[in-house]
Amino acid sequence: MGDSAEKQKRPSFFKGAKAEFKKISWPDRQSTLKQSVAVVAISVVVGVIIAVLDYFIQYGVNFLTSL
């Protein structure tokens, strides 16, 4: 009963992974560069916004605790 399931040959992990990698539509170099620059720029802008907010919140808390 269980022998028939064991006798069926399962594809190996690496063969399956290779088949899936062939299906991937890889972006071209220019598109990858543009997207990478956009990610870095947005990360810097968000970091600056968070730093400014942190500074003002810290200033407000220090002002309130010094009263």
N, C-alpha and C positions, 0 to 999 in steps of 0.2 A: 504494500500500500504506500508506504513512505519512500520506497525505493524508486518509483517512477519520477517523483519530484526531484530526488537527488541526482538522477541520471541526466536530467535536462541540463545542458551546459548553459551556465549564466555568463553573459559578457563580462569581461574584466572591467574594473574601474577605469583603467587607463584608456582602453578602447572607447568606452563611453565618453570619457572626457575629451578625447581627441575628436570624436564625432561632433560633440557639442561646440568645440572651438572652431570647427569648420563652418558652423552656422552663424558665427558672430560677424556682424558688420562693423569693422573697425573704422574709426574716424580717421580722416587724413591728418597730416602733420600740422597744417595751418589751423584747422578747426581745433585740434587739441591745444595748440599754443594759445589761441584766442580764449578758449574756455579756462585754461590755467591762469592766464593773466586776469580774467574776470574774477575768478575765485580768490586770488591773492588780493586784488584791489578791494573787493567787497569785504574780505576778512580784515584788512587794514582799516577800512572805514568803520566797520562795526566795532573794532577794537578801540578806535579813537572815541566813538560815541559812548561806549561803556566806560572808558577812562574819565571822560568829562562828567558823565552822570555820577560816577563814583566820587569824583572830587567835590561836586556840589552837594551830594548827600552827606559826605563826611563833614563838609563845612557846616551844613545845617545841623547835623547831630552835635557837633562840637559847640556850635552857638547855643543850642537848646540846653545842653548839659552845663554850660558855663553860667546860666542865669541864676 
